[in-house]
Amino acid sequence: AQTVTQSQPEMSVQEAETVTLSCTYDTSESDYYLFWYKQPPSRQMILVIRQEAYKQQNATENRFSVNFQKAAKSFSLKISDSQLGDAAMYFCAAIQGAQKLVFGQGTRLTINP
Amino acid sequence: GAGVSQSPSNKVTEKGKDVELRCDPISGHTALYWYRQSLGQGLEFLIYFQGNSAPDKSGLPSDRFSAERTGGSVSTLTIQRTQQEDSAVYLCASRRTGGDGYGYTFGSGTRLTVV
């Protein structure tokens, strides 16, 4: 079974600085997908970035990028030039095949002005 | 519709009453998922639909919980004889199948409070 672990319950960063959120996972499959979701107070889960396990190149989406270390089963999210609107809960998640999306426990990110 | 719609947005119910939560997925999305999120916690999988059938019900916490999906579209999650520990946000998500790994589109959830 897949498991996803986020070891940082809370993180904070100064506005315009860079912050990295950690995530590790465990899977027996070689083909899977990894995601970072953002959950603002509105509760809706918003997809931030996705990574396909068979791709070695790290995914990037504007100010968001990942450091995907397949051998170490690590998938961290880097947010550059942090903005006040980035404040939210961030969830790391994994899926393999048609199985259910498995989430980590979440990291609450605070942006200090 | 353009997104996943859930109703009601908030529900307060008395302990012991039954509740129904509704999810209207994106048109054409054949896969539908229900998750539960307790206060300050991650998302806990409840049940997965492919079309109208539920290949994975492993996350339903007790036989008080049931769900159905009709016409390959709308799904209803029913909680019978609600308990205070059922208080949580119930999130629904849908996605198109085909192994594209594009993840899910989530609704805004229903916040259930059992008093």
Interface residues (C-beta under 8 A of the other chain):
Chain A: Y33 F35 Y37 S42 R43 Q44 M45 I46 L47 R50 E52 F91 A93 I95 G97 A98 Q99 K100 L101 V102 F103 G104 Q105 G106
Chain B: A31 Y33 Y35 Q41 G42 L43 F45 Y48 Q50 D56 G59 V89 L91 A93 T97 G99 G101 Y102 G103 Y104 F106 G107 S108 G109 R111
